[in-house]
Amino acid sequence: MNAHINHDLPLAMASTCAAVATSPDADPHFADYQKVDQLLDAAEQSIRQSFESAPELDVGRHLSAVADLIGNWTITSARDLAWDNCLLLWAVRDDPIARGLALDTLAASTALAGRMLLVAV
């Protein structure tokens, strides 16, 4: 989910806006975007619990530091950042150098977040 939300989602939103001749800040795009956040928030806990079996819960007790690290990441906060990155990509869409720098930074920050989730135990 990290790579999809933090990297792919802002690119897809900016590309879609360009393809349909609108902009991310046009009404009602942000309100619609936040409706998806509400749906994901409502489903996240039940989805997470559906993947937890007794052995996984037992291992989880021993990996509380990892659980705390992962728990600090939320879908909504990641999507908030994705929205901001979409607005940035939109703002620099006509400047190849700025767009390239923004894309490089987006890729690097997504990779960093992914590496932070890989914790040796």
N, C-alpha and C positions, 0 to 999 in steps of 0.2 A: 504494500500500500504506500510505503514511503516514496518509492520511485514514481508510482502512478500519480499520486496527489502532488508531490513537490516538484516534479519535473514535467510529466506528460500533460497534466490538467491545465496549467497556465498556457502551454503551447497550443493545446487544442482549443481553448477558449479564444485566444487571440486569432488563431487561424479561422475558426468558425465565424467570428465577427467580421473578419476581412471577406470571407466567402459570401456572407449574406448581407454585406454592405451596411453594417451597423457598427457600434462601438461598445465596449464593455460597460461604459458608464451610462449608456442609454437605458431609459426605463423600459421594462421592469426587470432587466437582466440580474441586477444584484439581489433583488427581492426573490426572484426565482432560484437563484443560486443558494440563498439562505434557506429556502424551503427544503432543498436537498440535504442541507446540514441537519435540519430538524428530523428528517426521515432517518438519516444515518445515526444520529444520536439515539433515537428511539430503538434502533435495531442493534446497535453495537454491543450492548451488554449481553443480550440473549445469544447473539452470534458467538461471542467470546466464550460464554458458558457452554455452548453446544460442542466446543472443541476440547473441553476439559473433562478428562476422565479421572478416576481415582489415582492411577499412577502419576498422571501429569500434576495433579494437585499435590501429591506427596513430594515430587521433585521440586515443585514450586516453593514449598516451605523452605527448602535448602538454598534456593536461589532468590531470596527476597531482594537482594541488591539489584539483580537484573530486572526483577519485576517492578521495582521502584523506578528504574531507568526507563523502562518501556511504558510504565504507567504515566510518566510525565508527557508522553506524546499522545495527543488526542486528534481525532479526525477533524474536529471543528477547528482547532488551532492550525493544523496543517492546511486545511482548506482556506482559512483566512489568509495565510501566507501565500497560497497559490493564487488567490484573487489579486493580492498586491503585486505578485510577479506578473500576472496577466496584464494589469494596468501598466506596469513598467515596460513589458514587451510591446504593448500597444503604443506607448508614448515614443518608443525608439524604432518603430517599425520601418521608418523611412531613412534611418541612419545606419548603414551597414556596419560601421565600426562599433557604434554603441550597441546595436542589436547583437553583434558577435560577442562583445564583452558581457552583455546581460545573459546570453545563452551559456557562455562558458562558466559564468558565476553560478548560474542555476544548476548546471550539471555538477560542478564541484561541490556546491553546498548539499545537493541531494546525495552525492557519493559520501560525503562526510557524515551525514545523518545515518546513512546505511551502515557505515563502518562503526559508528558509535553504538549501534545495536548489536554488533558482533563482539561480545564480551567473553573473554577467556575465563573459565571457572575451574 
